[in-house]
């Protein structure tokens, strides 16, 4: 029976990063991935610039576009472009991005088997037996990186509460000139879907468009998607758009993400920004923290992985809690939020600093609280005057 120190279930950003970190520490690690690589992954592909602060290798070759700001709108109306003099985010295609991470992991020494879904996990005398495809593997530790509906989470961590956002996304081929017209900004529309937003992200030879509702299941999401698409000038004349639905497992409340020799990372642990919906950065960062804890346990002969939960509580959970409070205000009152940005466009730059890693959600939340009263009065006054014209 093939034996490894660690088996990582899932070859996305969380799994590949965990394997890379473990392999560079001299640990015998295997990645099991259910899909054949490279594979298409429904995802907006927005990656905050702070990824550069944590990755130990360059991703330059797979960056589709570099974003300098956002064009905001409200239910397809009006328009407010707020660009920065510094980059804010990257756009990537997940097939190329994930393949790069897997390549770095295997170069570091990790083994990788794709097209092999994990069927079951059972405790063994020395650790765990993992049944995948027609093989059984043996390991001491398991890293669950198999996403929102992953087998590791479902079978061994039923106590983890999932709060899943509904999302539809499409990759739409367009002339490169259309992309060039968009290549320095993304389009974000508030109110296009209840309790969420719609987007258009520029990539090479295509635009990624989608919607996400951040407060439970939205009935008939396709109608919101179609309505938004019809209102995007750059997509006029596109005959057919094939969309894909995918869950976004938003963070809600902290839950233990370790149990015996098992540890959950990324989407499998609901470690997704509840305001913007970004999961890639947090997948990478959580995998780095998890691999450090697992590596320490292996090298010291320990078995307690609970330090991972403490690391999350220190670094990520305060950010998620602040982001959740912001999302509750923005998605409950999207028109007021749009008007607020029009009134105080410098708020966008403060948020861009969060995406860059120059600031934090906790700081941004305090700034919003400081000016909330005056902003609300100003926005309400302006709207009343408009109604009275």
N, C-alpha and C positions, 0 to 999 in steps of 0.2 A: 504494500500500500504506500503510495507516494506520501512523504511526510515533510511538512514545512513548519517553521516557527509560527508564521502568520499566514492566514488566507484572507485576502481582501475580496469581498463579494461586490462586484460592480466596478466597471472600468471608466466611469466618468471622471470629472475633475477631482472629486473627493477621493475616490479609490486610487486613481493614478498618483495623486500627490502623496497619499499615505504610503503606497508601495515605494515610491521614489525615496521618501524620507527614511523608511525602514531599510531599504536596500543599501543606501549610502551609509547606514550605521552597521553594515555587515550582517544584517539579519536575513535569513532565508525566507523569502516571501513569494506567494503566488497570487495573481489576480485572476479571478474567474468572472467572465463577462458573458451574458446571455446572447448578445447580438454579435454578428460578424462586423469587424472593423475594416474600413471606416463605415460608420452608419449615420444616417440622418437622425437628428434629434430635434424635435419641436422645441424651440427656445428662441426668445427674442435676440439673444446673443449680446445683450448689453453687459459690459464688464467695466466696473468702476476703476478709475485710474490707480487706486490704492493697491491694486494687484501687484504693481511694480515694486511695492515695498516688501512683499513677502515671498514672491517666487525667486528661486535661486538660479534661474536661467531665463534667457530671452524668449519672448513670444512674438517678436517683431514679424516673423515670417508668416504668421497666421492672422495678423490684424487686418481686417477688411477696410475699415475707415477709423479715423481718429476724430472724435466729436469735440467741438469747441463750445457748445451750448445747446439751447432748446428753443424751439418754436412752440409756444403754448397757445392753446385755443380752448374754447368752452362750447361743447356740443356742436363742434364744427363751425362755430361762428367766431367772428373777430379774429384776432391773431396778434401775438406778442412775441417777438423774437428777442431773446436775451442771450447774447453771445459773450464769451469771455476772451481775454487775451492769452489764456493758457488752456491746454487740453483738459477735458473733463472725464471722458470715458473712451473706451475702445468698443468697436463692434467686431464680433467674431462669428464664424459659422462653427457650430459645435462638432461637426464631423472632423474638420481640420484641426480645431483647437484640442479636442479630446485625443486625437491621434498623436499630436505633438507631445502631450503629457504622457501618454503611454510609451512613446518612443524614449522619452527621457527616463522613465521608470525602468524600462528594460535595459537601457544602456547602463543604468546604475546597478543592474544585477537582478532585477525582479523577473520572475517567470510570468508569462501571460498566455492564457488560453481563452480564446473568444468562441462565440457560437456554442457555448456550453452553459445552459441555465442551471442554477442550483436548485435541486429538487427537495433536499431536506438536510437538516442539521441535527445531530444527536450528540449528547455528552458521552465521552469515552474515558477510560481510566486515566489517560495522560493529557486529555484535553477534549478535542472534538473530532467527530467524523463528519465530513461534508460530502454529500452525494450530489454529483453534477454530471449530466450527460450519462454515460455508461461507466463512469469511474467513481471511486470513493477515495477521498483524500483525508489525511490526518494532519492536525495542527494543534498548537497550544493556545493560540488566540485567533479570534475572528474580528475583522473590521467590517461592519455593515455599511456599505456605501452604495446600496442598490436602490436608492431613490424612495419616493413617497409611498410606493406600494411594494417595497422590497420584502423578500422572503425572510430576511434576518429580523427585520422589525416585526413583521406579522407573527412569526413563530416564537420569538423569544422575548419580545418587548411589547406585549399587549398593553402595558400600562402607559405607554407613550401616547398622549392625546394628539390626534391629528386635526388640524384646521386647514382645509384645502381650498385654495382660491380656484375659481373656474376660469379657464383661459382658452382662447382660440388664437392660432397664429398661422401665418402663411408667408412663404417665400415667393415673391412675385418678380419674375424676370422682366426687366425694362431696359430701354436703351441706356448706354453708359452716360449719355448726356443728362438723363433724368437723375441718375445717381450723383453725377457731378454737381447738379443743382442743389443736392441735399447733403453733400459729403462733409459739411462742417457742422451740421446740427441734426438733432432728432426732433421729431414732431410728437408732442404729448397733448392729448385732448382730455380734459376733465369733463365728467358728466356724460361721456359717450356710452357708458354702461353704469348701472347703479353700483355705488360704493367701489368705484374703480376708475380706470383710465384706459385710453386707447393709444396706440403708438404707431409711428413709422420710423424704422431705423434703416439708414443707408448702408449697403454692402456692395461688394464688387458685382456689377451687372444685375443687381436686384435690390428690391426694397423689402424689408421684413415688416409686416403689418400685423397687428393683433389687438386684442382686448383682454382685460383681466378684471374680474369682479372680486374684491377682497373681503367680502362678507358673506361667505357661504355660497351655495349653488344659485346661479342666476337662471331663471326660466327663459328658454328660447334664446340662448346667447347668440345664435347665428343671425338673428334679426338685428341685433345691435352691431354685430360685426359688419353686416352688409350695409347698414345705414352709414356707418363710419366710412367705409371704403368708398361709397358713392360720393362722399363729401370731400375726398382728397383729390385736388386737381391733378397731381402728378400720376394718379392711377386711372384717370379718365381714358376710356378706350381699351382698357384691359378686358378681354372677353371672358376669361375663365380664371377663377382663383380657387385653388385647392387648399383648404385649410385643415389644420390638425388641432385637436384638442389635447391639452395636457394639464395635469394638476400642478399647482404651486403650493407646496406644504408650508404655509406661513407659520412663523413663530407666534405662539400665544402665551403660554405659561411654561416656566422651566419644568422639565421632567428628568429623572435620572436616565442618562444615556449609556450607562455601563451596568453590566450584570455578569458576575463571575469573570470569565475571560473574553467577554464580548463587548464591543464598543461601537456606537453608532456615530456616523459623521455626515455632514452635508444634509441633503434633502431627507435622508433616512432618519435624521434626528430633528426634522422641522426647523433647521437652522437657515431660514430664509428671511430676508429683510421684509417686515410687514408693511412698509410704506412703498418702496420702489419695486419690491418683488425680486430683487437680485439674489441669486443663490450661488453663483460661481465663486465669488470672492470668499464667501463664508464656507463654501465647501472646501476650498483650498486651505483656508486658515484653520478650520476645525480639524481637518485631516493632519495638519502639521502638529497641532496640539495633541491629538490622539496618538499619533505615531511616536511622539516624544515620551508619552506615558507608557506605551507598550514597550518601547525600546528600553526604557529604564527598568521595567519589570523583568524583561528577559535578561538584561545584563546583570541585574542584582539578585535574580532568583526569586523575586517577589511575585505576588499574584493580584494585588489590589490595584484596580484601575480607577478608583474613585477620584483621584486627583484631577482627572480629565473634567469631571463635572465642576470641580472647584475653579479650574482654569476658565471654563466657559462662563461661570458665574461672575468672574472678575472682568473678563475682557468683552465678551459678546452680549451677554444677557442685558446689561444696562443699556447698551445701544439698541437692542431690539425693543426693550420696554419703552424707550423714548420714541423710537420710530413708530411704534404702535399707537402711542398717544397722538402723534402728529397725523397719522393716517386716519384716525377716527374723526379728527376735525376736518381734514382736507376732503375726505370722501363723503362726509355727511353734508358739508356745505361747499360743494365744488365751485359754484359761481362766486361765492364770497372769496374763496382762495384765489381764483383767477383775478378777480378785481383787486385783491390784495397785492398780487404780483405786479399788476399794472400800476398800482399806487406806489409800491416800494420795490422796484426791480432789483435793488441791491440784495434782497432776500435770496434771489436765485443764486447770486454769487456765493452767498454764505452756505447754501446747500451744495453748490459745486465743490466747495472746500471739504465738505463731508465726503463726497465721492472721491476726491483726490487723496483723502487721508490727512489733510491739513487741519481738519476739525473733526468733531464727533457729533452724533445725533444728540447726545446729552447737552452739549453746548448749544446746538441749534435750537433745541426745545426751550432752553432758558431764554434765548434771544427772542423767540416768538412770544413767550409769556410776557416779557418786558414791554413789548410794543402792542400786545393784543388789544388792549382797551382802546387806544387811540386809533388803531387801524380799523377796528370794527365800526367805531363812530364815523370815521371818515368815509368808509365804503358805503354804509347805510345812508349817510347824508347825500353822497353823490348819486346813488340809485334813486332816492326820493326825488331829487332835483330833475333827474332824467325823466321820471314818470310825470312830473308836473309841467314839462315843456309843452 
